[in-house]
Amino acid sequence: MSNKINISIIVRANENNSQEAFDKAVNRFKKAVAKDGILREYKDRRHYIKPSAIRHQKAQELKRKKKD
């Protein structure tokens, strides 16, 4: 069973369909996606990681941070 996510995006130009208006819309979209953490969550969910492996990674991070 695969976990696929379909996303549809509708972009509308507000300023006479100029290229600048499109660039502003794209930048606005990128900021919104980054703020919501959508790409980070997508990358995290690409592969299943066992809970024990997650605990091991967190323990390793704590050891690394304590060294510094």
C-alpha positions as CSV (number, residue, x, y, z in Angstrom):
1,M,0.0,0.0,0.0
2,S,1.5,3.3,-1.0
3,N,0.9,6.6,0.6
4,K,0.6,9.1,-2.3
5,I,-0.3,12.7,-1.8
6,N,-1.9,14.6,-4.6
7,I,-1.8,18.4,-4.4
8,S,-3.4,20.7,-6.8
9,I,-2.5,24.4,-6.9
10,I,-4.5,27.2,-8.5
11,V,-2.6,30.4,-9.2
12,R,-4.3,33.5,-10.4
13,A,-2.6,36.7,-11.5
14,N,-3.8,40.0,-10.0
15,E,-1.7,42.5,-11.9
16,N,-2.5,42.2,-15.6
17,N,-0.8,38.8,-16.0
18,S,2.7,40.3,-15.8
19,Q,5.8,38.2,-15.1
20,E,6.5,40.1,-11.9
21,A,3.0,39.2,-10.6
22,F,3.7,35.5,-11.2
23,D,7.1,35.7,-9.5
24,K,5.5,37.3,-6.5
25,A,2.8,34.6,-6.4
26,V,5.5,31.9,-6.6
27,N,7.5,33.5,-3.8
28,R,4.4,33.8,-1.7
29,F,3.6,30.1,-2.2
30,K,7.2,29.1,-1.4
31,K,7.0,31.1,1.9
32,A,3.7,29.6,2.8
33,V,4.9,26.0,2.2
34,A,8.1,26.6,4.1
35,K,6.2,28.1,7.0
36,D,3.8,25.2,7.2
37,G,6.6,22.6,7.0
38,I,4.9,20.7,4.2
39,L,8.2,19.8,2.4
40,R,9.9,18.7,5.6
41,E,7.0,16.5,6.5
42,Y,6.9,15.0,3.0
43,K,10.7,14.2,3.1
44,D,10.3,12.7,6.6
45,R,7.5,10.4,5.5
46,R,9.1,9.1,2.3
47,H,10.5,6.1,4.1
48,Y,9.3,4.3,7.2
49,I,11.6,4.5,10.1
50,K,11.2,2.1,13.0
51,P,10.5,3.8,16.4
52,S,13.6,2.2,17.8
53,A,15.7,3.7,15.0
54,I,14.2,7.1,15.8
55,R,15.1,6.8,19.5
56,H,18.6,5.8,18.5
57,Q,19.0,8.8,16.2
58,K,17.8,11.1,19.0
59,A,20.2,9.6,21.5
60,Q,23.1,10.1,19.0
61,E,22.1,13.7,18.5
62,L,22.1,14.3,22.3
63,K,25.5,12.8,22.6
64,R,26.8,15.0,19.7
65,K,25.3,18.1,21.3
66,K,26.8,17.3,24.7
67,K,30.3,16.9,23.2
68,D,30.2,20.5,21.9
